[in-house]
Amino acid sequence: MFIRVCVCALRRQRALKPGQSPYRALLETLELTNTKLTLQLINDNNKVRLLLELYRLQGNMTRVKINELKPLKPRFEVPDVLINNPPTEPLSLLSQDENGVVLSLGADSQWLIVSAKPFRLDIMEGREVLLSLNSRGLLAFEHLRIRKDTAEWVLNVVCPGWLFSPTGPSSISLDFSLPGVEHVYGIPEHADSLKLKTTDGGDPYRLFNLDVFQYELFNPMALYGAIPVMLSHSAQRTMGIFWLNAAETWVDISSNTAGKVRHTHTHIREKPNTPSYPYSDVRWISESGIIDVFIMLGPTPTDVFSQYASLTGTQAFPPLSALAYHQCRWNYNDQEDVAAVDQGFDEHDIPYDFIWLDIEHTDGKRYFTWDPHKFPQPKDMLQGLMDKRRKMVTIVDPHIKVDSSYKIHNEIRSKGFYVKNKDGGDYEGWCWPGNSGYPDFTNPEMRAWWASMFAYDQYEGSMENMYTWNDMNEPSVFNGPEVTMHKDALHGNWENRDLHNLYGLYVQMATAEGLIERSGGVERPFVLTRAFFAGSQRYGAVWTGDNTAEWEHLKISIPMCLSLGLVGVSFCGADVGGFFKSPSTELLVRWYQTGAYQPFFRAHAHLDTPRREPWLFGPENTALIREAVRQRYALLPYWYQLFYHAHHSGQPVMRPLWVEYPQDTATFSMDDQFLLGEDLLVHPVTEEGGRGVTAYLPGKGEVWFDVHTFQKHNGAQNLYIPVTISSIPVFQRGGSIIPRKARVRRSSSCMEHDPYTLFVALSPKRFAQGELYIDDGHTFNFDKQKQFIHRRLSFANKALSSRSPSKATLKTPVIVCSNVSGFHTQVGI
């Protein structure tokens, strides 16, 4: 007997009523060691016991794990996402009675209160509640069991298209309450506003990696990636919740502006029951697995970013060229087409670094191959690009054509590396090549073998200037339920339902390792992925998938990228111009102007759309696009420095204004403008026929300079900016120094030895400060051999000084090229 789950699990969980929790803490089972507290919970309705584990982690974090005490079989726990076993700090018992226990969380008078009946956790600072678990009583843990009779498991809800689980329903749920919070963010990927909406009366936010055709906007539907991390923010504090579960997951959000904290324990102070007091409730539901949640207590946005980075790692530091412009479409037809496009950029004086080849470049959709008629001499093509110091990306998808004459398929099958179906045979589904097998990337031996296929002697025709794009890795199965893999497909001993959202991460992980290995560990990889999970930032870039050439899709690219940056994925972007349909010339220009200020800058288009290379829309539009791309190249030193910091500290490159101005409530819901680092504010023009935008310049007492006119504006104001089709509103913060390169050449590598120009924006509040970071731009020598230059810059009394972050200040003479309303430029660095 097999039982339908998935949507049924969601409906069962959402049918539970708040305030009726059957779970009770058995305080007599409490054990406290130097590393953790363990405690049994019992469901008084069915007498099933759970095991609660509490950990105080270094860096102001708390980990909560809940599993069955004696499961019928092991339940899946997510591997390979955490970069290590998080170091713990001792918990200390402050008090205990028949109602619960109080534990110290160390610094800042932080306590953790465990209440017995019903079971509940409260994390407090002083007498203020920061966060509560199970305060609404929605903890639910469907235990694994052996069927006794058919009627016991027959569900009243029919869920067509989904397969079955032999041990019955196994979903889990837990609610979190956030006093004083009305703004929550994160849980990408969704085509929605930056601030997450309440889901009362509607669908929950869904996290389940899917190949979605022409996705809807402002919808909580699942998309290509899933990162189960949510941030809460108020003027007083920023916190994060990391729900480490790779099964299909749903998140419900509700707000209560008249709520108050209720608790029987005398340590908790109740909040006033007034309409002005905000309150948010968040409920997580997953189809299977265990509850494993990390509570990141901040208190600042920077602290939360660092805390999350300590768990899952930081953004991979990309080659500098990957931050430049990428030209792509499905598909460039042949070697002659590639050469013609390459020459077109030179003829129109538009720089670019990468040209991309989609699936049609292969021999019959067999990855790691070339079409022998269209691309007979791939090394000649790559060498032609290398001679101009340019590069190529080819697509390598994880569905493998079932073909006995195809080496890749034969090796995977002979080694037993394919995902299996429930009967033990190789799982097969339909994708671009036709009938396809799906490598089991959860198997480390499979990943190692996949990585070895990128060696130059294995991937015939490849060279060191060729990098990789992993698409369709949700995985996409055209004839599968919701265009993905059946949930009862087997990855070793685990069903796909348990680990579905990990698949794309593993594909990118293995591919990135292959690019590193082929160079003997010297060169940094560049890998773009469509599917992702927590930790994917360690392996490369992502993009927002198959968008559409519409103004609303241009607008939504901003909050989508901002959401990704908040949860560790800084290297993100959207297809410039829109993948589906054909943009108007105005939309295309505005998209280039927006994309030039987003981290991953690539134009891409569907096979059936007209060609849209930048010079095909008349000389005026070509000039506008050229200028947008050249602005990107001029700022590459600043982009590179931001990614260096993202790699070292986990701070997002593209960030909402509230990250830098956390007490400015006017910024909390803004998602039509953004900051790059601390010092550049960008408000793209995303309205059709726009004649003006209103930008909010934050910071009382701050000044901001228009980077194009050097005009100075005061902070803490809404500034109306008249715009023309050539306008890209960008402002530099007063008191900052930003490095640029004024000589824009055909590619970023051609600019390697050109001088830097420092743009110094003065401030009445502080000396101008900035940085300059330089390394070779492509190897790991910056890390392994510490081969880099990193200087702290300051400008005061008409003198520029620089110092090493750990050494004494050195005076440097200044050559001032201009001084316009407090804006200086310095050349010759």
N, C-alpha and C positions, 0 to 999 in steps of 0.2 A: 504493500500500500504506500503510495506517495502522496504528498500533500502540496497543494498550491500555496506559494508564499509570495513575496514581493509586495505588489499593491495590496494584497490581502493583509500583509503584516502592517502596512501603514494604516489601513482602515481599522484594524484591531487596536493598534496603539492609540490612534486618535479618538477612538471610542471611549477610552478610559476617562473617568471623571476626576478632576482635581480634588484634593482633600480627602481621598479615600485610600491612602497608601496601606497596603497589607504588610509592609516590611518593618521589621523590628530588629534593633541591634541587640545581640546577646552579649551584654557587657562582661559576663563571666568568662567569655572566650578571648578577651582582649590580651594581646601579647605585644610588648613594646621592646624593641631592640635598638641598637645604635643606628640602624639604617631605616627602620620602618615600623609602623604599627599594623597589626593584623587583627581582624575582628570578624566574627561571623554574623551574618544577617539571616533572618528567617522570614519566609513568606507565610504568614499565619493562615492563609487560605489553603495552601497545598502542602505546607510543611517542608518545602524545598529550601535548602540552605545555600547561601552564597558566601564567598570569601571576599572581604574588603581588605585592600592593602592601601595604606597611606604613606606617602614619602614626602619629606621636606627636602627639596632640591636646592643645590647651590644657585645663587642668583635670584632669590626671591620668587621661587616657583613651588607649587605643590602638585604632586601626582596622585591621582586616585584610580585604582584598578578594582574592578568588580568582576568576578568570574563565579561559575558554579563551584561549590565546594568539592563535589564529587561528580563531575560530568560523565555522561555515558561514554563519551569519547572526547579527546581534546578539542577545544574550540580554538579557532584560528586567532593567532596573535601576530600583528603586522611586523615582519622583519625588514631590515635593510633601509629603513627610513631614518631612524635615529642614527646619528654619527658615532655614538658610543653609549654605554650604559650611563645615564645621567648621574653625576656624583651627588651624593646625599649629604645632609647635615642632620645631626641628632634632633629628634623631637623630645620634648620634656613634658611630663605629666604635671599639670598644675593642680587639678582637683578632679574628684570623681565621686558621684553619688548614684542613686538608683535611676536618675533621669538621664545621665550622660557623663561625658568626660570633657575636660578642658585641657588643651595642649598648647604649649608655646611654640610659635614659629620663629622665634629668635628676635631679630632686630625690629625696631619701630613698634614695639608693643603689639605685635601681630599674634592673634590667637586662632586656634581651630577648635570649634566646639562640635562634638559628636552627641547628638540627641538620640535617645534610645527608641522611644515610641511616640509617633512613628519615627523611623530612621531619618535623620537629616544632618547635613553638615553646614556649618556657617564659618566663613573666614572673616575675621574681624581685625580692625586696627583701632586700638583703644576700645571705645564702646560703639564704634561705627561698623555696621555690617558692610563688607566689601562685596561679598558674593555668597549665595546660598545654593546648596545642592539638595534636591528633592524637597524643597520647601512647598511645592505644590502637590507633592505625593505622586509624581508620574514616573518614578522609577519602575521599570517593568523588565523582567528578564525571563524570556520563554526558555525553559530548560529542555534539554534534549531528553527524549523518552522513547520507550518501545511501545508500539501500538498495542492496545488491549482489545479494542473492538472498533469497527468501522465508524460507528456513530460518534465515538469520542473525538475523532479528528475531522469529520466532515465539516467543511466550512461553508457558510451560507453565501459567501461572495465568490463569484466565478471570475478568474483572472486569466482571460484567454491569452495564449501565446507563450506562457511561461511553463517551464518544466518543474520538476518536483524534488523535494528533499526527503530522503528516506528516514530521517530521524525527527521529522515533524517541524513545526514552526520553531525558529530560534532567534527571533528578533529581540532587540534590546532598546531601552529608552531611559533617558535621564533628563530632568529639567534643572535649569539654572536660573536663579533670580538675581537681578543686578539693580540694587537700590541706587537711586540718584542718576540713572543712565537712561537716556532716550535716543542715543545715537550708537548704532552698531554697524560694523563694516566687515567685509571679507567674504569668506566661503565662496571664492570663485570656482567654476566659471559660470557667470550668468550675464546675459545682455540686459543689464538693469542699472539703476542709479547707484552711485557710490554708497550712499546711506541705504541700508537694507530696510525694506518695508515690513510692516506687520503682515502676517499671513492669516489673521483672524477672518474666517468666512471664505477663505480661498485656499489655493494649493500651497503646500510648503515649498521652500527652496529644496531642490533635488540635486544630489551629488551622485552622478552615475555617468561615467565616460561613454559618450555616444557620438557616432557620426551623424550629425544633424544637417539636413538639407535645408538651406535658406531659413535659418533660425529666426524666431520671433523676438521682438524687442520688448523690454519692460515686462518680462515674463520669468517666473522662477524655474522654468524648465531646465532639465539637464543639458549641458553642452559637452564639449570635448574633454575638458579637464575637471578635476575635483580636488580642491585643497580644503580639508575640514578644519579651517582655522578662522575664528571670529575675533574681532577686536571690538571692545567697548570703549567709548571715550566720553568724558565730561570735562568741564573746566577744572575739576579737582583731580582726576585720575584717568589713566589709560590702563586697560587690562586686556588679556587675551585668553581664549579658550581653544585648545588644540585637542580635537577628538580623533584619536589615532585609531581609525577603523577604515578598512579598504572595501567593505561591502557597500551595496547601495544604501545611501543615507539621505535622510530628509531632515530639514531644520524648520521648526515653527518659531515664529517671533510674535510676541504680543507686548503691548505697552499698557501701562496703567498709570495715569497721571494723578490718581487719587489714592494710591496704595500706601500701605505702611508695613513696616517689618514687624511681624508678630512672632514672639518666641517666649517660651516659658522660662528660659534661663535668665537669671538676674543680671548677667553681664551685658545684655543687649538693650540698647536704648531704642525705644520705638520712635518712628518718624511721624511727623505731624500729618494728620489726615486732611491734607489740603490739595486742591486741584493743581497747585503749582509744583507739587513734588513729583518728579518723574520716576518711573519704575519700568524696567523691561524684564520680561520673562523669555527665556530661550529654551526650546526643547529639542534634543537630538534623538533621532531614531535611526537605527541601522538594522539591516535584514539579518545579520548574523555576526559572529565574532564575540568579543568581550568589550566591556567598558574600560577604556584606558584613556584617561583624559589628563591633560596638563593645564594647570591654571597658572597663567603668567600674570603676576601681580604688579608689573610696572615698577614705579608709578607713572613714569613718563613714556611718551611714544618711543623715544630712543631706547629706553630700558626694555620695552616689550619686543622691539626688533632684535635686540641683543639676546634676549632670553630665548626667542624662537630660533635664532641662528645657532645658539649653543646646543639646541636639540637636533635640528635637521640640517645644519650647515649653511653656508653662505652662497651667494651667487657666484658661479664660475666666472673667473676673470677671462673675458674673451680676447682673442687677438684684436688689435686696434682696428684692423681692416673690417672686422665684422660689425663695427659701429658705424661704418660708412654706408653708402647707398647700394642697394641690391636691386637688380633688374630681373624680373621673372615673368613667365606666363606658361600656361598649359597650352601649347608647348612650342619651343623653338624647334623648327622643323628638321634641320640638319646642320652639318658643319658650316655650310655656306651661309645659312641663316644666322648662326652664331657670329660668324665673322662680319656679316653685314651690320648686325646690331651693334657689335663692338665698334665698328668703324663709324657708325652713325653718332655714337656718343662723342667721338673725337671730332667729327666734322661740325658738330653743334656745340662743342666746347662745354659739355656737361660731364662732370666727373662721375665715375662709378667704380666699384671695387669687385662686385660679384655678379656674374650672370648665371642663371639657374636653368636646369633641365628637369622637366617633369617626366611622367611615366613613359611618354612616347619615345624617349631616347633609347629605351632598352630593346632587347631582342624578344619581342612578344611578351612584354611585361615580366620578363625574367630578370630580377634584380641582380646586381653585380655584373651585368652584361651590357653590350652596346648593340644597337641595330646595325648590322653589317653593311647595309646599303646607305643609310642616312649618316652614320657616324663611323665610317670605315677606319679612320685614323685618329682616334681620340687623343693620343699623345701629341700629335701635331697641333690639334686644336688647343689643347692645354698649354703647349709650349708657346703658341702664338699669344695667348693671354699672359703667360708668364713674362714674355718679352716686354709687355707693357705694364708689368707689375700688377696684374689683375688675377682674379681667381674664379673658380666655378664651384657650384653646388649641384650635386646630382641626388635624385631621390632614391631612397632604399626603403621600401615598405616591408612590414613584417608578415605579409601573406605570400606564400611561396607556391608558385605554379606546380600542380601535380603533373609531372612529366618525367618519364623514365630516362629521357635524354638530357635532363637538366641536372648538372652536377650538384648544385646547392640542395635541391630536393632530395636527390639520392643520398647525400651525406646525412642530412637531417633524419631521413627515414631510417637509414641503416644504424644510426646511433641512438634511435629511439627518442629523439628530441622534440617530436611534435606533441602538442596538446592532445589528450585522448578524449574519446567520447565515453559515455557512461558504461559502455560494453567493453572498453579496453582497446578498441581500435583507434587509429589516428582520426582526430576530429578534422572534418573537412567542411568548407563552406565556399560560397561564391564571392569573388571579389574581382578586381580588374583583370587578372590573368584568366578568369574562368574558375574552374574548380581548384581550390587552394588549400594547403595545409598551413597550420599556425604554429610556429616554433614556441616551445614552452620557455619563455624568458624568465620564469620564476626559478628555473633550474640553473645554478651557477655554472655547471659544465656546459650547458647550452650557450650561456652568455659568453663564456670564454671562447668557445668555438666560433660564435658569431663575430666576436672581436677579431679573431685571427683572419677572417675573410676580408678585412680591410687592408691587410698587408699588400704591398705593391706587387708581390709575386702571386697573389691570389686574386685580387681585384684587377683584372687585366685592363690596361689602358689608364689606370689611375696614376696620378702624380701628386707631389706634395702641395700643389695649389688647388687641390680638389677636396671639397668638404661635403657634408652629408645632411640630408633632409629626411626625417622620419615622419611620414604622413600615415593616416588610416590606422593608427596604433591604439585605438580605443579598446579592443580592435574592431575594425569594420568588417562585418559579414553581411553581404547584401541580402542573403536569404535567411538571416537569423532574426530572432525576435528583436524588434526595435533596431534593426540593422547592426546587431552586435552578436557576440558569442552566447550560445546557450548556457544557462547558469549551471547545468549539471555537467558541463565539460570539465575534465579532470586535469589539474596541474599537480602531478604526483598524487599525493593523498588528499589534496584539497580541491573542492569544487570552485568553479569560476565565481560563483556567488559570493564566496568568502573573500576573494582578493581582486575582484574585477578591476578596481580603480588603480591597482598597482601595475597593470600590464604595460601601459605607455611609459611609465617611469623606467621599467626594466629595459625596454627597447632602447631608449635614449642612453641609459647607463652603459649598455653593452656596446652601442655604437661609439660613444665618446671614448670608451676604453680602447676600442679598436683604432681610432685615429691617434690616440696617444701612443699605443704600442707600435704602430707602423713607423713612427719616428724615433723609436728607441727611448721613448719617454721625454723627448726634448721639446716637442712642439705642442702648444695649446690647441685643443680641438675647437671646432665650431659645429654644433649639431642643433638643428631646429626640430622641435617636436610639436605635434598637434595635441596629443593626449599627455596629461601630466597629473602629478599627485604631490603631496608634501615631500619635499626633498628634491624635486626635479630641478630646482635652481642650481644644484651642484653640477649639472651636466650640460647646460647650454641655454638656448632661447626657446620661447614659445610665441605663438601668434594666435589671434582671436578667431581663426578658422574662416569658414566660407561665408564672408559677409557679402553685402549687396551694394551696388552703386547707387545709393540713396543718401540724402542728407542726414536722415536720422541715424544711419549706420556710421557715418562720419562722426556725429556727435557722441554716439555710444562708445566709440573707441576710447574716449578719454576716461570715463569711469571704469571701463573694463580693464584698462592698463593700470589705473590707480589701484584697483582692488587687488590685482596680482602683485603689485609692488608692496602692498601692506603685508602680504603673507610670504615675502621672501623672493618672489620672482620678479627681479628688476628688468630682465632682458625680455621685453615683450613689445609687441606692435600689432598693427592691423594692416591687411592688404590695402595698399594705397590705390585709390580708384574704385575699390570694391571688386570682389571676385566675380559675382554674378552681375549680369546686365552691363549696360554701357553708360558711363557717367557723361553728363554735360561737360563742356570745357570748363565752365565755372567750377563745378564740383571737383573735377580732376585737379585744377589748380589749387583750390582750397585744401584738397586732401594732401597734396604734396607739401603745402605750407604747414599743415598740421603734423604730418608724418615726419617732417624734418626735425621736429622737436619731441618726438617720441623715441624710446630707446632702440627699438628694432625698426629699421627704415627700409621697407621693401615694397615695390610695386608688383602686383600679381593680378592675373585675369584668367577667366575661364576659356576653355577651348573654343567655345562658340561665339565669343565676343570679338568685335573688330580689333585689329591691332591698335595698341595705344602707347607706343614708344613716345617719349616726351616731345619729339619734334614733328609729330603728325597732326598738330592742331593749329598750325599757323605760326608765323614768327613771333607774334606778340605773346601767345601762350607759351611758346618755347622759351622765350626770355624770362617769363615769370617762373616757370618750373626750374630753369637753370639757376635763377637767383635763390630759390628755396633750397636747392641741393647744395649750392655753394655756401649758403649760410651754415648748413650742416657741417660741411668740411672745414670751414673756418673754426668751428667750435669743437672739433674733434679732441684737442688737448683737454678741454673741460669735461667732455663726455668720458674720456679715458680715465681721468682723475676720479670722477664720480663712481665709475665701475671698480676702480681700485679700492675705494672705500667700501662699496657694497660687498666686495669680496672679503675684506678684512673685518667688517663690523656688522654686516647684515642690514645696513641702513638703505632704504629704497632710493633709487636714482630719481625716478619720477614720483612725486609725492603730493598728497593733498596739502592745502595751506595750513590745516589745523595741526599737522605734524610739527611745523615750526612755530605756530602761534596757537598753542594748545588751550589758551584761556579766552581766545577770541571766538565767541559763539557765532559770530557772523560767518565764520569759515566752515562750520561743522557739516553743512549740507552742500557745499560748493563742489560741483564736478564738471564745470565748463572751463575751468582754468586750473593751473597747477604750477608747482615749483619743480625746477631741476636743481637738485641739491638745495642749498640754502639760499642761493644768490640770484637765480634767474626765475622770473615769473612769466608765464606764457598764457595768453588768452587767445587761442586761435579763433578765426572767423569761421563759424560753422553754420551760418544762416544763409540760405539762398538769397541773393540780391542784397546782402548786408551792406549797410552804409555806415554802421557804427556798432561798437560793442561797449559795454560798461564793464570795466575791470575793477575788481576790488583790490586795492593796494593795502596790505595789512601793516600793522605795527605803528602804534602811536609814537610820534617822535622820529620814526624812520623816514628816509627819503628813498625814492626809486627813480631811476634814470631810464628813459626810453633809449634802447640800445641803437636805434637807427638815427635819432635826432639829437641825442644827449640831453633832451629837455628833462628838467628835474620836476618831480611831483612829490608831494607829502604823502606819508602813509596814513592809514586809518581813514580812507575815503574811497567812495565809489567814483571812478573817473570815467567819464564818457569819452570815447576815442573815435573820431570820425575815421572811416577806413575806405580805401579804394581796393581794387582787385589785387594790387601789389602789396597790401599791408599784411604784416604779421606782427601783431602787438606783443612785444617782448620787453621786459624791464629788468634792469640790474639793480640789486639792492645796494644802497649807499653803505660804504664801509667794507666793500668787497673788492677783490682783485681776481679777475678771470683771465686765464690764458687763452689765446687764440693763435691761429696761423693765417696770416693775411694772404699768403701766396697759395692759391688753390690750384692744384694740378690735376692730371687725369685720374689719379687714384691716390689713396692715402699713403701708400708706400712711396710714391714719387715725392711726397712732401716730407719725408723722414728727416732730412738734413736742413730743412728750411728754418728760418728764425721764428721765434715765438714773439708775439705781441701781447703785452699785458694791459688789460683794460682796468683802470683804477677808478672806482666810483667812491667819491669822498662822502663823509657823513659828519654832521655836527656832533654825533653821539660818541664816535669812536675813531681810532686809527683804522685805515683801510687794511684789511688782511686777506690773505689768500694762500694758494699753494701752487706748486708746479711739480708734477710727477712725470718722470720720463724713464722708460726702459726700452728694450729692443722691440717691443710691440708684438711679439709672437711666441716666445719660448717661455719655459718655466724658470729661466735663470733668475728672474726677479725674486723667486721664492727659494729655489734650491741653492743658488750661489749669491743671493742678495745683490745682484747686479742691477741697480737702479739709482736714479737721482730723485730725491724727494726733498723739496725745499719749502719751508714756511716763509711766506712773503709778508712784509708790512710796509706801509707807505705813510710817512709822517714828516712834517717840516720839509716838504719837497725832496725827500730822500727815500729811496727804496732800500730796504734791508732784507736780507734773506738769511735763514739759518736752517741747519738740519734739525729735525724734530728732537734730536737728543744732543745737539752740540751748540756751541756759543754762536751769537749773532755775528754775521759778517756784513759789513757795509758795502753797498754796490752803487756806483754812480748811476744817475738817472738821466735819460735823454727824453725830455717831454716833447711829444709830437703835437699835442693839442691840450687845451684846457678850456672846456666849454661847460660853464655852470658847474664846476666841480668834478668834471669827468676828464680823466687823464688817460692817455695811452702811452705805453712804453715799448720800445722795439729793441731788437738786437740781443735778446736774451739767448 
